[in-house]
Amino acid sequence: MNKINIKNKKANFEYELIDKFEAGMKLTGAEIKSIRAGKASINEAYCLVKNSEVWIRSMHVSPYDPASYNNESPTRDRKLLLNKKEIEKLEKELKNKGLTIIPLKVFISDSGFAKINIALARGKKMHDKRQDLKEKDDKRAMDRAMKI
């Protein structure tokens, strides 16, 4: 079984991750085939809560070529499948200023369903990003020193 891992590589750098969730996605047949082919991107995507439902917006899933001519829009809103308690928790937390929900990773579960890891996050300030880069450089230098 091929392992599909579509990641948002900038998420850890741009955001402070507070809480993580795993959700299912409501997709059409052509979309799941396109995701299994690895033709999706979550770099520009974000999530929102509407009418006690969680939706992902701006997730790009390329049209599946062998599919019918009436494919869905590549960046349409897609419903995420979470438990009621998880949705209520997200709704409550989003009322705090500066919090958002971002996608971290899209993958295919062992049972064959498309899943997405999302996180409740707060945007980092520039000095926080600089601190992270400094820590990363220090860690790299210490690892080099240990090898010598």
Chimera marker file (.cmm) of the C-alpha trace (Angstrom):
<marker_set name="trace">
<marker id="1" x="0.000" y="0.000" z="0.000" r="1" g="1" b="0" radius="0.5"/>
<marker id="2" x="1.440" y="3.371" z="-0.988" r="1" g="1" b="0" radius="0.5"/>
<marker id="3" x="1.817" y="5.875" z="1.814" r="1" g="1" b="0" radius="0.5"/>
<marker id="4" x="0.514" y="9.304" z="0.895" r="1" g="1" b="0" radius="0.5"/>
<marker id="5" x="1.848" y="12.132" z="3.059" r="1" g="1" b="0" radius="0.5"/>
<marker id="6" x="0.885" y="15.613" z="1.925" r="1" g="1" b="0" radius="0.5"/>
<marker id="7" x="2.344" y="18.002" z="4.502" r="1" g="1" b="0" radius="0.5"/>
<marker id="8" x="2.121" y="21.677" z="5.324" r="1" g="1" b="0" radius="0.5"/>
<marker id="9" x="5.837" y="22.212" z="5.926" r="1" g="1" b="0" radius="0.5"/>
<marker id="10" x="5.536" y="25.845" z="7.020" r="1" g="1" b="0" radius="0.5"/>
<marker id="11" x="2.966" y="25.151" z="9.751" r="1" g="1" b="0" radius="0.5"/>
<marker id="12" x="5.441" y="24.561" z="12.595" r="1" g="1" b="0" radius="0.5"/>
<marker id="13" x="7.466" y="27.629" z="11.600" r="1" g="1" b="0" radius="0.5"/>
<marker id="14" x="4.546" y="30.027" z="11.098" r="1" g="1" b="0" radius="0.5"/>
<marker id="15" x="2.314" y="28.868" z="13.981" r="1" g="1" b="0" radius="0.5"/>
<marker id="16" x="2.487" y="27.794" z="17.606" r="1" g="1" b="0" radius="0.5"/>
<marker id="17" x="0.476" y="24.558" z="17.666" r="1" g="1" b="0" radius="0.5"/>
<marker id="18" x="-1.829" y="24.346" z="20.685" r="1" g="1" b="0" radius="0.5"/>
<marker id="19" x="-4.011" y="21.272" z="20.118" r="1" g="1" b="0" radius="0.5"/>
<marker id="20" x="-4.064" y="18.621" z="17.369" r="1" g="1" b="0" radius="0.5"/>
<marker id="21" x="-6.992" y="16.657" z="15.929" r="1" g="1" b="0" radius="0.5"/>
<marker id="22" x="-7.442" y="13.931" z="13.325" r="1" g="1" b="0" radius="0.5"/>
<marker id="23" x="-10.447" y="14.283" z="11.031" r="1" g="1" b="0" radius="0.5"/>
<marker id="24" x="-11.961" y="12.492" z="8.097" r="1" g="1" b="0" radius="0.5"/>
<marker id="25" x="-12.818" y="14.320" z="4.876" r="1" g="1" b="0" radius="0.5"/>
<marker id="26" x="-15.960" y="14.214" z="2.782" r="1" g="1" b="0" radius="0.5"/>
<marker id="27" x="-14.697" y="13.794" z="-0.808" r="1" g="1" b="0" radius="0.5"/>
<marker id="28" x="-15.997" y="12.769" z="-4.203" r="1" g="1" b="0" radius="0.5"/>
<marker id="29" x="-14.667" y="9.648" z="-5.924" r="1" g="1" b="0" radius="0.5"/>
<marker id="30" x="-12.438" y="11.583" z="-8.309" r="1" g="1" b="0" radius="0.5"/>
<marker id="31" x="-10.974" y="13.624" z="-5.438" r="1" g="1" b="0" radius="0.5"/>
<marker id="32" x="-9.948" y="10.580" z="-3.398" r="1" g="1" b="0" radius="0.5"/>
<marker id="33" x="-8.280" y="9.080" z="-6.483" r="1" g="1" b="0" radius="0.5"/>
<marker id="34" x="-6.404" y="12.325" z="-7.050" r="1" g="1" b="0" radius="0.5"/>
<marker id="35" x="-5.265" y="12.402" z="-3.393" r="1" g="1" b="0" radius="0.5"/>
<marker id="36" x="-4.113" y="8.788" z="-3.644" r="1" g="1" b="0" radius="0.5"/>
<marker id="37" x="-2.043" y="9.883" z="-6.653" r="1" g="1" b="0" radius="0.5"/>
<marker id="38" x="-0.498" y="12.586" z="-4.423" r="1" g="1" b="0" radius="0.5"/>
<marker id="39" x="-1.977" y="15.502" z="-6.348" r="1" g="1" b="0" radius="0.5"/>
<marker id="40" x="-3.136" y="17.726" z="-3.516" r="1" g="1" b="0" radius="0.5"/>
<marker id="41" x="-1.756" y="20.706" z="-1.639" r="1" g="1" b="0" radius="0.5"/>
<marker id="42" x="-2.616" y="22.168" z="1.780" r="1" g="1" b="0" radius="0.5"/>
<marker id="43" x="-0.020" y="24.961" z="1.863" r="1" g="1" b="0" radius="0.5"/>
<marker id="44" x="-2.595" y="27.754" z="1.442" r="1" g="1" b="0" radius="0.5"/>
<marker id="45" x="-5.454" y="25.965" z="3.221" r="1" g="1" b="0" radius="0.5"/>
<marker id="46" x="-7.166" y="26.838" z="6.499" r="1" g="1" b="0" radius="0.5"/>
<marker id="47" x="-10.192" y="25.588" z="8.394" r="1" g="1" b="0" radius="0.5"/>
<marker id="48" x="-13.305" y="27.316" z="9.673" r="1" g="1" b="0" radius="0.5"/>
<marker id="49" x="-16.361" y="26.408" z="11.733" r="1" g="1" b="0" radius="0.5"/>
<marker id="50" x="-19.744" y="27.131" z="10.110" r="1" g="1" b="0" radius="0.5"/>
<marker id="51" x="-23.095" y="25.994" z="11.556" r="1" g="1" b="0" radius="0.5"/>
<marker id="52" x="-21.363" y="23.588" z="13.975" r="1" g="1" b="0" radius="0.5"/>
<marker id="53" x="-19.492" y="21.963" z="11.089" r="1" g="1" b="0" radius="0.5"/>
<marker id="54" x="-15.771" y="22.200" z="10.316" r="1" g="1" b="0" radius="0.5"/>
<marker id="55" x="-14.794" y="23.007" z="6.728" r="1" g="1" b="0" radius="0.5"/>
<marker id="56" x="-11.417" y="23.206" z="5.011" r="1" g="1" b="0" radius="0.5"/>
<marker id="57" x="-11.028" y="26.055" z="2.547" r="1" g="1" b="0" radius="0.5"/>
<marker id="58" x="-8.432" y="26.571" z="-0.226" r="1" g="1" b="0" radius="0.5"/>
<marker id="59" x="-7.171" y="22.988" z="-0.164" r="1" g="1" b="0" radius="0.5"/>
<marker id="60" x="-6.140" y="22.294" z="-3.755" r="1" g="1" b="0" radius="0.5"/>
<marker id="61" x="-6.962" y="18.847" z="-5.152" r="1" g="1" b="0" radius="0.5"/>
<marker id="62" x="-6.004" y="18.585" z="-8.822" r="1" g="1" b="0" radius="0.5"/>
<marker id="63" x="-8.703" y="17.216" z="-11.123" r="1" g="1" b="0" radius="0.5"/>
<marker id="64" x="-8.384" y="13.489" z="-11.762" r="1" g="1" b="0" radius="0.5"/>
<marker id="65" x="-7.691" y="13.146" z="-15.508" r="1" g="1" b="0" radius="0.5"/>
<marker id="66" x="-9.557" y="9.880" z="-16.238" r="1" g="1" b="0" radius="0.5"/>
<marker id="67" x="-12.644" y="11.201" z="-14.402" r="1" g="1" b="0" radius="0.5"/>
<marker id="68" x="-15.711" y="12.643" z="-16.044" r="1" g="1" b="0" radius="0.5"/>
<marker id="69" x="-15.801" y="16.124" z="-17.560" r="1" g="1" b="0" radius="0.5"/>
<marker id="70" x="-17.862" y="17.470" z="-14.641" r="1" g="1" b="0" radius="0.5"/>
<marker id="71" x="-15.154" y="17.454" z="-11.964" r="1" g="1" b="0" radius="0.5"/>
<marker id="72" x="-15.581" y="19.539" z="-8.826" r="1" g="1" b="0" radius="0.5"/>
<marker id="73" x="-13.706" y="22.817" z="-8.420" r="1" g="1" b="0" radius="0.5"/>
<marker id="74" x="-10.103" y="22.099" z="-7.288" r="1" g="1" b="0" radius="0.5"/>
<marker id="75" x="-10.308" y="24.528" z="-4.338" r="1" g="1" b="0" radius="0.5"/>
<marker id="76" x="-13.885" y="23.994" z="-3.197" r="1" g="1" b="0" radius="0.5"/>
<marker id="77" x="-14.737" y="23.872" z="0.520" r="1" g="1" b="0" radius="0.5"/>
<marker id="78" x="-14.658" y="20.327" z="1.897" r="1" g="1" b="0" radius="0.5"/>
<marker id="79" x="-16.379" y="19.150" z="5.054" r="1" g="1" b="0" radius="0.5"/>
<marker id="80" x="-14.231" y="17.656" z="7.807" r="1" g="1" b="0" radius="0.5"/>
<marker id="81" x="-15.655" y="14.856" z="9.919" r="1" g="1" b="0" radius="0.5"/>
<marker id="82" x="-15.078" y="15.307" z="13.651" r="1" g="1" b="0" radius="0.5"/>
<marker id="83" x="-16.886" y="14.286" z="16.823" r="1" g="1" b="0" radius="0.5"/>
<marker id="84" x="-19.421" y="16.735" z="18.240" r="1" g="1" b="0" radius="0.5"/>
<marker id="85" x="-17.281" y="17.288" z="21.361" r="1" g="1" b="0" radius="0.5"/>
<marker id="86" x="-14.227" y="18.106" z="19.231" r="1" g="1" b="0" radius="0.5"/>
<marker id="87" x="-16.221" y="20.597" z="17.137" r="1" g="1" b="0" radius="0.5"/>
<marker id="88" x="-17.613" y="22.253" z="20.272" r="1" g="1" b="0" radius="0.5"/>
<marker id="89" x="-14.099" y="22.522" z="21.713" r="1" g="1" b="0" radius="0.5"/>
<marker id="90" x="-12.815" y="24.113" z="18.506" r="1" g="1" b="0" radius="0.5"/>
<marker id="91" x="-15.752" y="26.556" z="18.416" r="1" g="1" b="0" radius="0.5"/>
<marker id="92" x="-15.119" y="27.585" z="22.014" r="1" g="1" b="0" radius="0.5"/>
<marker id="93" x="-11.371" y="28.032" z="21.474" r="1" g="1" b="0" radius="0.5"/>
<marker id="94" x="-11.796" y="30.024" z="18.253" r="1" g="1" b="0" radius="0.5"/>
<marker id="95" x="-13.550" y="32.766" z="20.204" r="1" g="1" b="0" radius="0.5"/>
<marker id="96" x="-10.129" y="33.616" z="21.682" r="1" g="1" b="0" radius="0.5"/>
<marker id="97" x="-8.435" y="36.304" z="19.646" r="1" g="1" b="0" radius="0.5"/>
<marker id="98" x="-5.613" y="35.206" z="17.374" r="1" g="1" b="0" radius="0.5"/>
<marker id="99" x="-6.438" y="31.488" z="17.157" r="1" g="1" b="0" radius="0.5"/>
<marker id="100" x="-7.050" y="29.633" z="13.916" r="1" g="1" b="0" radius="0.5"/>
<marker id="101" x="-7.309" y="26.055" z="12.645" r="1" g="1" b="0" radius="0.5"/>
<marker id="102" x="-4.664" y="24.955" z="10.163" r="1" g="1" b="0" radius="0.5"/>
<marker id="103" x="-4.165" y="21.664" z="8.313" r="1" g="1" b="0" radius="0.5"/>
<marker id="104" x="-0.909" y="19.846" z="9.040" r="1" g="1" b="0" radius="0.5"/>
<marker id="105" x="-0.974" y="16.643" z="6.997" r="1" g="1" b="0" radius="0.5"/>
<marker id="106" x="-3.238" y="14.694" z="4.632" r="1" g="1" b="0" radius="0.5"/>
<marker id="107" x="-2.807" y="10.928" z="4.584" r="1" g="1" b="0" radius="0.5"/>
<marker id="108" x="-4.584" y="7.696" z="3.724" r="1" g="1" b="0" radius="0.5"/>
<marker id="109" x="-5.485" y="5.634" z="6.807" r="1" g="1" b="0" radius="0.5"/>
<marker id="110" x="-4.916" y="1.885" z="7.078" r="1" g="1" b="0" radius="0.5"/>
<marker id="111" x="-8.609" y="1.340" z="6.298" r="1" g="1" b="0" radius="0.5"/>
<marker id="112" x="-8.249" y="3.328" z="3.047" r="1" g="1" b="0" radius="0.5"/>
<marker id="113" x="-9.963" y="6.580" z="4.054" r="1" g="1" b="0" radius="0.5"/>
<marker id="114" x="-8.492" y="10.039" z="3.490" r="1" g="1" b="0" radius="0.5"/>
<marker id="115" x="-7.687" y="11.675" z="6.825" r="1" g="1" b="0" radius="0.5"/>
<marker id="116" x="-6.316" y="15.053" z="7.755" r="1" g="1" b="0" radius="0.5"/>
<marker id="117" x="-4.409" y="16.220" z="10.825" r="1" g="1" b="0" radius="0.5"/>
<marker id="118" x="-5.480" y="19.705" z="11.865" r="1" g="1" b="0" radius="0.5"/>
<marker id="119" x="-4.254" y="21.902" z="14.685" r="1" g="1" b="0" radius="0.5"/>
<marker id="120" x="-5.584" y="24.772" z="16.715" r="1" g="1" b="0" radius="0.5"/>
<marker id="121" x="-2.826" y="27.333" z="16.331" r="1" g="1" b="0" radius="0.5"/>
<marker id="122" x="-1.692" y="30.844" z="17.146" r="1" g="1" b="0" radius="0.5"/>
<marker id="123" x="0.434" y="32.812" z="14.689" r="1" g="1" b="0" radius="0.5"/>
<marker id="124" x="4.031" y="33.384" z="15.761" r="1" g="1" b="0" radius="0.5"/>
<marker id="125" x="5.600" y="36.800" z="15.970" r="1" g="1" b="0" radius="0.5"/>
<marker id="126" x="8.811" y="37.536" z="14.070" r="1" g="1" b="0" radius="0.5"/>
<marker id="127" x="10.993" y="37.293" z="17.195" r="1" g="1" b="0" radius="0.5"/>
<marker id="128" x="9.543" y="33.836" z="17.951" r="1" g="1" b="0" radius="0.5"/>
<marker id="129" x="10.477" y="32.683" z="14.447" r="1" g="1" b="0" radius="0.5"/>
<marker id="130" x="14.003" y="34.029" z="14.894" r="1" g="1" b="0" radius="0.5"/>
<marker id="131" x="14.287" y="32.197" z="18.208" r="1" g="1" b="0" radius="0.5"/>
<marker id="132" x="13.198" y="28.940" z="16.531" r="1" g="1" b="0" radius="0.5"/>
<marker id="133" x="15.788" y="29.395" z="13.788" r="1" g="1" b="0" radius="0.5"/>
<marker id="134" x="18.481" y="30.088" z="16.372" r="1" g="1" b="0" radius="0.5"/>
<marker id="135" x="17.566" y="26.946" z="18.347" r="1" g="1" b="0" radius="0.5"/>
<marker id="136" x="17.576" y="24.891" z="15.141" r="1" g="1" b="0" radius="0.5"/>
<marker id="137" x="21.041" y="26.190" z="14.196" r="1" g="1" b="0" radius="0.5"/>
<marker id="138" x="22.361" y="25.531" z="17.717" r="1" g="1" b="0" radius="0.5"/>
<marker id="139" x="21.011" y="21.970" z="17.642" r="1" g="1" b="0" radius="0.5"/>
<marker id="140" x="22.603" y="21.373" z="14.234" r="1" g="1" b="0" radius="0.5"/>
<marker id="141" x="25.957" y="22.712" z="15.485" r="1" g="1" b="0" radius="0.5"/>
<marker id="142" x="25.794" y="20.477" z="18.596" r="1" g="1" b="0" radius="0.5"/>
<marker id="143" x="25.003" y="17.427" z="16.449" r="1" g="1" b="0" radius="0.5"/>
<marker id="144" x="28.013" y="18.197" z="14.236" r="1" g="1" b="0" radius="0.5"/>
<marker id="145" x="30.245" y="18.573" z="17.284" r="1" g="1" b="0" radius="0.5"/>
<marker id="146" x="29.070" y="15.199" z="18.641" r="1" g="1" b="0" radius="0.5"/>
<marker id="147" x="29.993" y="13.440" z="15.366" r="1" g="1" b="0" radius="0.5"/>
<marker id="148" x="33.551" y="14.779" z="15.358" r="1" g="1" b="0" radius="0.5"/>
<link id1="1" id2="2" r="1" g="1" b="0" radius="0.2"/>
<link id1="2" id2="3" r="1" g="1" b="0" radius="0.2"/>
<link id1="3" id2="4" r="1" g="1" b="0" radius="0.2"/>
<link id1="4" id2="5" r="1" g="1" b="0" radius="0.2"/>
<link id1="5" id2="6" r="1" g="1" b="0" radius="0.2"/>
<link id1="6" id2="7" r="1" g="1" b="0" radius="0.2"/>
<link id1="7" id2="8" r="1" g="1" b="0" radius="0.2"/>
<link id1="8" id2="9" r="1" g="1" b="0" radius="0.2"/>
<link id1="9" id2="10" r="1" g="1" b="0" radius="0.2"/>
<link id1="10" id2="11" r="1" g="1" b="0" radius="0.2"/>
<link id1="11" id2="12" r="1" g="1" b="0" radius="0.2"/>
<link id1="12" id2="13" r="1" g="1" b="0" radius="0.2"/>
<link id1="13" id2="14" r="1" g="1" b="0" radius="0.2"/>
<link id1="14" id2="15" r="1" g="1" b="0" radius="0.2"/>
<link id1="15" id2="16" r="1" g="1" b="0" radius="0.2"/>
<link id1="16" id2="17" r="1" g="1" b="0" radius="0.2"/>
<link id1="17" id2="18" r="1" g="1" b="0" radius="0.2"/>
<link id1="18" id2="19" r="1" g="1" b="0" radius="0.2"/>
<link id1="19" id2="20" r="1" g="1" b="0" radius="0.2"/>
<link id1="20" id2="21" r="1" g="1" b="0" radius="0.2"/>
<link id1="21" id2="22" r="1" g="1" b="0" radius="0.2"/>
<link id1="22" id2="23" r="1" g="1" b="0" radius="0.2"/>
<link id1="23" id2="24" r="1" g="1" b="0" radius="0.2"/>
<link id1="24" id2="25" r="1" g="1" b="0" radius="0.2"/>
<link id1="25" id2="26" r="1" g="1" b="0" radius="0.2"/>
<link id1="26" id2="27" r="1" g="1" b="0" radius="0.2"/>
<link id1="27" id2="28" r="1" g="1" b="0" radius="0.2"/>
<link id1="28" id2="29" r="1" g="1" b="0" radius="0.2"/>
<link id1="29" id2="30" r="1" g="1" b="0" radius="0.2"/>
<link id1="30" id2="31" r="1" g="1" b="0" radius="0.2"/>
<link id1="31" id2="32" r="1" g="1" b="0" radius="0.2"/>
<link id1="32" id2="33" r="1" g="1" b="0" radius="0.2"/>
<link id1="33" id2="34" r="1" g="1" b="0" radius="0.2"/>
<link id1="34" id2="35" r="1" g="1" b="0" radius="0.2"/>
<link id1="35" id2="36" r="1" g="1" b="0" radius="0.2"/>
<link id1="36" id2="37" r="1" g="1" b="0" radius="0.2"/>
<link id1="37" id2="38" r="1" g="1" b="0" radius="0.2"/>
<link id1="38" id2="39" r="1" g="1" b="0" radius="0.2"/>
<link id1="39" id2="40" r="1" g="1" b="0" radius="0.2"/>
<link id1="40" id2="41" r="1" g="1" b="0" radius="0.2"/>
<link id1="41" id2="42" r="1" g="1" b="0" radius="0.2"/>
<link id1="42" id2="43" r="1" g="1" b="0" radius="0.2"/>
<link id1="43" id2="44" r="1" g="1" b="0" radius="0.2"/>
<link id1="44" id2="45" r="1" g="1" b="0" radius="0.2"/>
<link id1="45" id2="46" r="1" g="1" b="0" radius="0.2"/>
<link id1="46" id2="47" r="1" g="1" b="0" radius="0.2"/>
<link id1="47" id2="48" r="1" g="1" b="0" radius="0.2"/>
<link id1="48" id2="49" r="1" g="1" b="0" radius="0.2"/>
<link id1="49" id2="50" r="1" g="1" b="0" radius="0.2"/>
<link id1="50" id2="51" r="1" g="1" b="0" radius="0.2"/>
<link id1="51" id2="52" r="1" g="1" b="0" radius="0.2"/>
<link id1="52" id2="53" r="1" g="1" b="0" radius="0.2"/>
<link id1="53" id2="54" r="1" g="1" b="0" radius="0.2"/>
<link id1="54" id2="55" r="1" g="1" b="0" radius="0.2"/>
<link id1="55" id2="56" r="1" g="1" b="0" radius="0.2"/>
<link id1="56" id2="57" r="1" g="1" b="0" radius="0.2"/>
<link id1="57" id2="58" r="1" g="1" b="0" radius="0.2"/>
<link id1="58" id2="59" r="1" g="1" b="0" radius="0.2"/>
<link id1="59" id2="60" r="1" g="1" b="0" radius="0.2"/>
<link id1="60" id2="61" r="1" g="1" b="0" radius="0.2"/>
<link id1="61" id2="62" r="1" g="1" b="0" radius="0.2"/>
<link id1="62" id2="63" r="1" g="1" b="0" radius="0.2"/>
<link id1="63" id2="64" r="1" g="1" b="0" radius="0.2"/>
<link id1="64" id2="65" r="1" g="1" b="0" radius="0.2"/>
<link id1="65" id2="66" r="1" g="1" b="0" radius="0.2"/>
<link id1="66" id2="67" r="1" g="1" b="0" radius="0.2"/>
<link id1="67" id2="68" r="1" g="1" b="0" radius="0.2"/>
<link id1="68" id2="69" r="1" g="1" b="0" radius="0.2"/>
<link id1="69" id2="70" r="1" g="1" b="0" radius="0.2"/>
<link id1="70" id2="71" r="1" g="1" b="0" radius="0.2"/>
<link id1="71" id2="72" r="1" g="1" b="0" radius="0.2"/>
<link id1="72" id2="73" r="1" g="1" b="0" radius="0.2"/>
<link id1="73" id2="74" r="1" g="1" b="0" radius="0.2"/>
<link id1="74" id2="75" r="1" g="1" b="0" radius="0.2"/>
<link id1="75" id2="76" r="1" g="1" b="0" radius="0.2"/>
<link id1="76" id2="77" r="1" g="1" b="0" radius="0.2"/>
<link id1="77" id2="78" r="1" g="1" b="0" radius="0.2"/>
<link id1="78" id2="79" r="1" g="1" b="0" radius="0.2"/>
<link id1="79" id2="80" r="1" g="1" b="0" radius="0.2"/>
<link id1="80" id2="81" r="1" g="1" b="0" radius="0.2"/>
<link id1="81" id2="82" r="1" g="1" b="0" radius="0.2"/>
<link id1="82" id2="83" r="1" g="1" b="0" radius="0.2"/>
<link id1="83" id2="84" r="1" g="1" b="0" radius="0.2"/>
<link id1="84" id2="85" r="1" g="1" b="0" radius="0.2"/>
<link id1="85" id2="86" r="1" g="1" b="0" radius="0.2"/>
<link id1="86" id2="87" r="1" g="1" b="0" radius="0.2"/>
<link id1="87" id2="88" r="1" g="1" b="0" radius="0.2"/>
<link id1="88" id2="89" r="1" g="1" b="0" radius="0.2"/>
<link id1="89" id2="90" r="1" g="1" b="0" radius="0.2"/>
<link id1="90" id2="91" r="1" g="1" b="0" radius="0.2"/>
<link id1="91" id2="92" r="1" g="1" b="0" radius="0.2"/>
<link id1="92" id2="93" r="1" g="1" b="0" radius="0.2"/>
<link id1="93" id2="94" r="1" g="1" b="0" radius="0.2"/>
<link id1="94" id2="95" r="1" g="1" b="0" radius="0.2"/>
<link id1="95" id2="96" r="1" g="1" b="0" radius="0.2"/>
<link id1="96" id2="97" r="1" g="1" b="0" radius="0.2"/>
<link id1="97" id2="98" r="1" g="1" b="0" radius="0.2"/>
<link id1="98" id2="99" r="1" g="1" b="0" radius="0.2"/>
<link id1="99" id2="100" r="1" g="1" b="0" radius="0.2"/>
<link id1="100" id2="101" r="1" g="1" b="0" radius="0.2"/>
<link id1="101" id2="102" r="1" g="1" b="0" radius="0.2"/>
<link id1="102" id2="103" r="1" g="1" b="0" radius="0.2"/>
<link id1="103" id2="104" r="1" g="1" b="0" radius="0.2"/>
<link id1="104" id2="105" r="1" g="1" b="0" radius="0.2"/>
<link id1="105" id2="106" r="1" g="1" b="0" radius="0.2"/>
<link id1="106" id2="107" r="1" g="1" b="0" radius="0.2"/>
<link id1="107" id2="108" r="1" g="1" b="0" radius="0.2"/>
<link id1="108" id2="109" r="1" g="1" b="0" radius="0.2"/>
<link id1="109" id2="110" r="1" g="1" b="0" radius="0.2"/>
<link id1="110" id2="111" r="1" g="1" b="0" radius="0.2"/>
<link id1="111" id2="112" r="1" g="1" b="0" radius="0.2"/>
<link id1="112" id2="113" r="1" g="1" b="0" radius="0.2"/>
<link id1="113" id2="114" r="1" g="1" b="0" radius="0.2"/>
<link id1="114" id2="115" r="1" g="1" b="0" radius="0.2"/>
<link id1="115" id2="116" r="1" g="1" b="0" radius="0.2"/>
<link id1="116" id2="117" r="1" g="1" b="0" radius="0.2"/>
<link id1="117" id2="118" r="1" g="1" b="0" radius="0.2"/>
<link id1="118" id2="119" r="1" g="1" b="0" radius="0.2"/>
<link id1="119" id2="120" r="1" g="1" b="0" radius="0.2"/>
<link id1="120" id2="121" r="1" g="1" b="0" radius="0.2"/>
<link id1="121" id2="122" r="1" g="1" b="0" radius="0.2"/>
<link id1="122" id2="123" r="1" g="1" b="0" radius="0.2"/>
<link id1="123" id2="124" r="1" g="1" b="0" radius="0.2"/>
<link id1="124" id2="125" r="1" g="1" b="0" radius="0.2"/>
<link id1="125" id2="126" r="1" g="1" b="0" radius="0.2"/>
<link id1="126" id2="127" r="1" g="1" b="0" radius="0.2"/>
<link id1="127" id2="128" r="1" g="1" b="0" radius="0.2"/>
<link id1="128" id2="129" r="1" g="1" b="0" radius="0.2"/>
<link id1="129" id2="130" r="1" g="1" b="0" radius="0.2"/>
<link id1="130" id2="131" r="1" g="1" b="0" radius="0.2"/>
<link id1="131" id2="132" r="1" g="1" b="0" radius="0.2"/>
<link id1="132" id2="133" r="1" g="1" b="0" radius="0.2"/>
<link id1="133" id2="134" r="1" g="1" b="0" radius="0.2"/>
<link id1="134" id2="135" r="1" g="1" b="0" radius="0.2"/>
<link id1="135" id2="136" r="1" g="1" b="0" radius="0.2"/>
<link id1="136" id2="137" r="1" g="1" b="0" radius="0.2"/>
<link id1="137" id2="138" r="1" g="1" b="0" radius="0.2"/>
<link id1="138" id2="139" r="1" g="1" b="0" radius="0.2"/>
<link id1="139" id2="140" r="1" g="1" b="0" radius="0.2"/>
<link id1="140" id2="141" r="1" g="1" b="0" radius="0.2"/>
<link id1="141" id2="142" r="1" g="1" b="0" radius="0.2"/>
<link id1="142" id2="143" r="1" g="1" b="0" radius="0.2"/>
<link id1="143" id2="144" r="1" g="1" b="0" radius="0.2"/>
<link id1="144" id2="145" r="1" g="1" b="0" radius="0.2"/>
<link id1="145" id2="146" r="1" g="1" b="0" radius="0.2"/>
<link id1="146" id2="147" r="1" g="1" b="0" radius="0.2"/>
<link id1="147" id2="148" r="1" g="1" b="0" radius="0.2"/>
</marker_set>
